[in-house]
Each structure stands twice: as C-alpha cells, then as structure tokens.
Amino acid sequence: MNPNVVAFDLDRFLADLAALADDGTEHRYGPDPEQWAELRLPDGSEPRGVAVVLHGGFWRAEFTLATTRAIATDLARRGWATWNVEYRRIGAGGGVPETLDDVAAAVRAIPVAGSRVVAIGHSAGGQLALWLAGTGLVTAAVSLGGVCDLREGARLGVGEGAVAAFVRDADLALADPMQRLPTGVPQLLVHGDLDDRVPVELSRRYADAARAAGDPCELLELPGVGHFEPIDPRTHAWSQVVAAMERL
C-alpha cells in the first residue's frame, strides 16, 4: 500500500455533511416506516422547480437520506424546493419492485406544485433517478456516480453483489435504466474518473445508449474526482453539478 494514500473515512465524511444540512419538514407518503421524505423550500421566493433527491448506499438499509441532506439544503438555498426521499431498502422491506414503487409514490406525493420536477440521485440513487425518467413523473434526471447499467454492474460485482440482492428474482428489465430507454426527458450523468465504488464506464455505456435511442443525455466526467465529492456542497465537483443542472 502506498503510505502517502489516506484511506477514505466514510463516517467522518458523513458527519461533516451533517453539519452542512438544515432541518427539513418531514412528510409521509405511505404507511411503512421507511416511506417518508424531507421537504425544504427556498426563502422568500417561488421555487425554480422541485428537486427529488435520492440517496445511495447500494440500496441497503444501513444507508439513509442523511447522506443527501447537505445537497438538498444547498439546492434549497439556490432556489429549489427539495424533496429528500427515504424508501424501503434491502434489509428494510425493499428491493425490486418495492423500492421502485416507493420512489414513484414519493414523487406523486410531493406537497408543492411545480411543472419542473428533476430527479437527482447519487450512486444507487442515480439508478432510481434514471428509472424515474422513464415513468413520466419527472421532467429531467440527474445521476451522480450512478449505477446506470444494472446488467454490467452485476457482471462487475459492483457493491459486492448489491445488484443481485436488489433485483432478487424479479426481471432485471423492470429496474435497469439501460433497458428502459428512451425516456423522452433530458438526462445528466456526472461521474468522477477516480470513482472506486461505481466505475465511470457504467455512465459511459448509458450515455451512449441513451443518445443512440434519441434521448438528450449529457455525460460530465470529472477528472481526479471519486465517488463522494459530487454530494459534498463544499467541492468544485458539486459546483459543476449545479452548473450542469442549469443546462437541463
């Protein structure tokens, strides 16, 4: 091991993100304990749109919407209404189709009106955002280091078997964004080329397939960026995400 390389401390990172987040208002969109979301509204102005924020964690129960509170807060400060969604996950009643049912139900239950509804998800949440793009419930989708291609992700062993655990015995095509193209809405993929959890190649494959299917799809590769910088509002990576969202 290179002694100059410092191991990534995920717990410390998440604690730092928590310090950047404001409280949201909790709302339920279903009876299950995991079916809830946090609403944040911009101060004193009409929202520019609604950002449906979907956290990652390879669809596993130990990861929660706490990981995306900081970007939900930052987007609200930038004029968006944000709807940071919790959903059933592996180990908490989730998987296919329950997790998919939840994110769709959460979008239908957004408590503010808006003609512009953008799904923005990180890691496994990127898969969910792109899945929503094909439902007609959102007007655009943003994937940050997303598991865009479930078949290839399973082949590569992304998340140490997370794809197989998520899909279980269901038809992969129900959940795989690659197999639901075209979506008919603009999509933005942001991926660091040093991502050691979700290979950037998944976003490259998805972008090529989406464009071939006729969808407007931008791939923004971030040199020298890993998996977590795009959900840290303090980073240049997040600034690039926000700038790219303006082009949607």
CORLINHU-V112391 format. One record per pair of residues at least 6 apart in sequence whose C-alpha atoms are under 8 Angstrom apart, sorted by sequence separation. I is the first residue (numbers start at 1). J is the second residue. D is the distance in whole Angstrom. If there is no record, write none. Layout:
I;J;D  I;J;D
This chain:
29;35;6  30;36;7  41;47;7  57;63;5  75;81;8  76;82;6  88;94;4  89;95;6  120;126;7  121;127;7  132;138;7  133;139;7  147;153;7  157;163;8  173;179;6  193;199;8  194;200;8  210;216;7  211;217;6  229;235;6  232;238;6  233;239;7  28;35;6  29;36;6  56;63;7  57;64;8  75;82;7  87;94;8  88;95;7  121;128;7  133;140;6  154;161;7  173;180;7  193;200;6  210;217;6  230;237;5  231;238;6  28;36;4  29;37;7  56;64;8  121;129;5  133;141;6  154;162;8  167;175;8  192;200;7  229;237;6  230;238;5  27;36;6  28;37;6  55;64;7  73;82;8  120;129;6  132;141;8  154;163;5  191;200;6  229;238;7  26;36;7  27;37;5  55;65;5  72;82;6  88;98;7  89;99;6  119;129;5  153;163;7  154;164;7  207;217;6  26;37;6  27;38;6  54;65;7  56;67;8  72;83;8  88;99;5  119;130;8  130;141;6  207;218;7  230;241;7  26;38;5  27;39;7  55;67;6  72;84;7  87;99;6  129;141;6  130;142;7  191;203;7  207;219;6  225;237;7  25;38;5  26;39;6  55;68;6  119;132;7  129;142;7  130;143;7  150;163;7  190;203;8  24;38;5  25;39;5  54;68;7  88;102;7  119;133;8  129;143;7  189;203;7  24;39;5  25;40;7  53;68;7  69;84;7  87;102;6  204;219;7  222;237;7  24;40;5  68;84;7  87;103;7  126;142;7  127;143;7  203;219;7  23;40;8  126;143;4  85;103;7  125;143;7  126;144;6  130;148;7  189;207;8  53;72;7  65;84;7  119;138;7  126;145;7  127;146;6  65;85;7  117;137;8  118;138;6  123;143;7  126;146;4  127;147;5  51;72;8  65;86;6  85;106;7  117;138;5  118;139;6  119;140;6  120;141;6  121;142;6  122;143;6  123;144;6  125;146;7  126;147;6  127;148;5  151;172;8  200;221;8  64;86;7  116;138;8  117;139;5  118;140;5  119;141;5  120;142;4  121;143;5  122;144;5  123;145;5  124;146;6  126;148;7  127;149;8  150;172;8  116;139;6  117;140;7  118;141;5  119;142;6  120;143;6  121;144;6  122;145;6  123;146;4  124;147;6  51;75;8  118;142;7  120;144;8  122;146;6  123;147;6  103;128;7  121;146;7  150;175;8  151;176;7  150;176;5  61;88;8  83;110;7  149;176;6  150;177;8  61;89;5  100;128;7  104;132;7  148;176;7  149;177;6  150;178;8  178;206;6  181;209;8  182;210;6  187;215;8  189;217;8  191;219;8  193;221;6  51;80;7  53;82;7  55;84;8  60;89;5  61;90;6  103;132;8  108;137;7  148;177;6  149;178;6  181;210;6  186;215;7  187;216;6  188;217;6  189;218;6  190;219;6  191;220;6  192;221;6  193;222;6  194;223;7  198;227;7  50;80;6  51;81;6  52;82;6  53;83;6  54;84;6  55;85;7  59;89;5  60;90;5  61;91;5  107;137;7  148;178;7  184;214;8  185;215;7  186;216;5  187;217;5  188;218;5  189;219;5  190;220;5  191;221;5  192;222;4  193;223;5  194;224;6  195;225;7  196;226;7  197;227;6  48;79;6  49;80;5  50;81;5  51;82;5  52;83;5  53;84;5  54;85;6  55;86;8  59;90;6  60;91;7  61;92;6  178;209;7  182;213;5  184;215;6  185;216;7  186;217;6  187;218;6  188;219;6  189;220;6  190;221;6  191;222;6  192;223;6  193;224;6  194;225;5  195;226;4  196;227;7  40;72;7  47;79;5  48;80;5  49;81;6  50;82;6  51;83;6  52;84;6  53;85;6  54;86;8  178;210;8  181;213;6  182;214;7  183;215;7  184;216;8  188;220;8  190;222;7  192;224;7  193;225;6  194;226;5  195;227;5  40;73;7  46;79;8  47;80;5  48;81;7  50;83;7  52;85;7  104;137;8  182;215;6  192;225;4  193;226;7  194;227;7  42;76;5  43;77;7  45;79;7  47;81;6  181;215;8  191;225;8  192;226;5  41;76;6  42;77;6  59;94;8  192;227;6  40;76;6  42;78;7  43;79;8  59;95;7  191;227;8  42;79;5  41;79;8  42;80;6  159;197;7  41;80;7  42;81;6  158;197;7  159;198;8  41;81;5  158;198;6  190;230;8  40;81;6  41;82;7  39;81;7  40;82;5  39;82;6  40;83;7  134;177;8  146;189;8  38;82;8  39;83;5  131;175;7  141;185;8  143;187;8  145;189;8  38;83;6  39;84;7  131;176;7  140;185;5  141;186;7  142;187;6  143;188;6  144;189;6  145;190;6  146;191;8  37;83;6  38;84;5  131;177;5  134;180;6  139;185;6  140;186;5  141;187;5  142;188;5  143;189;5  144;190;5  145;191;5  22;69;8  37;84;5  38;85;7  130;177;6  134;181;7  139;186;7  140;187;6  141;188;6  142;189;6  143;190;6  144;191;6  145;192;7  18;66;7  21;69;6  22;70;8  37;85;4  134;182;7  135;183;8  142;190;8  18;67;8  21;70;4  36;85;6  37;86;6  127;176;8  131;180;8  134;183;4  153;202;7  17;67;7  20;70;5  21;71;8  36;86;6  127;177;7  133;183;6  134;184;7  145;195;7  152;202;7  18;69;7  21;72;8  22;73;6  35;86;6  36;87;7  133;184;8  134;185;8  147;198;7  190;241;7  14;66;8  17;69;8  18;70;7  21;73;6  34;86;6  35;87;5  133;185;7  146;198;7  14;67;6  17;70;6  20;73;8  21;74;8  34;87;5  35;88;7  145;198;6  149;202;6  34;88;5  133;187;8  148;202;6  149;203;8  52;107;7  145;200;7  147;202;7  148;203;6  146;202;8  147;203;8  149;205;8  188;244;8  130;187;8  146;203;7  149;206;6  188;245;8  34;92;8  145;203;8  148;206;6  188;248;8  187;248;7  50;112;8  186;248;6  50;114;6  49;114;6  52;117;7  54;119;7  56;121;7  58;123;7  59;124;6  49;115;7  50;116;6  51;117;6  52;118;6  53;119;6  54;120;6  55;121;6  56;122;5  57;123;7  58;124;5  59;125;8  35;102;7  47;114;8  49;116;5  50;117;5  51;118;5  52;119;5  53;120;5  54;121;4  55;122;6  56;123;5  57;124;6  48;116;8  49;117;6  50;118;6  51;119;6  52;120;6  53;121;6  54;122;7  55;123;7  56;124;5  57;125;8  37;106;8  49;118;8  51;120;7  55;124;7  56;125;5  36;106;8  55;125;5  56;126;7  95;165;7  96;166;6  97;167;8  35;106;8  54;125;5  95;166;5  96;167;5  54;126;7  94;166;8  95;167;6  96;168;7  95;168;7  97;170;8  54;128;7  96;170;6  30;105;8  54;129;7  90;165;7  100;175;8  123;198;7  29;105;7  90;166;7  29;106;6  97;174;8  96;174;8  97;175;8  96;175;7  29;109;6  145;227;6  145;230;8  144;230;7  144;231;8  58;159;6  59;162;7  142;245;8  58;162;6  58;163;8  59;166;7  140;248;7  122;231;7  74;233;7  71;231;6  70;231;8  71;232;7  70;232;7  71;233;6  68;231;7  70;233;7  17;232;7
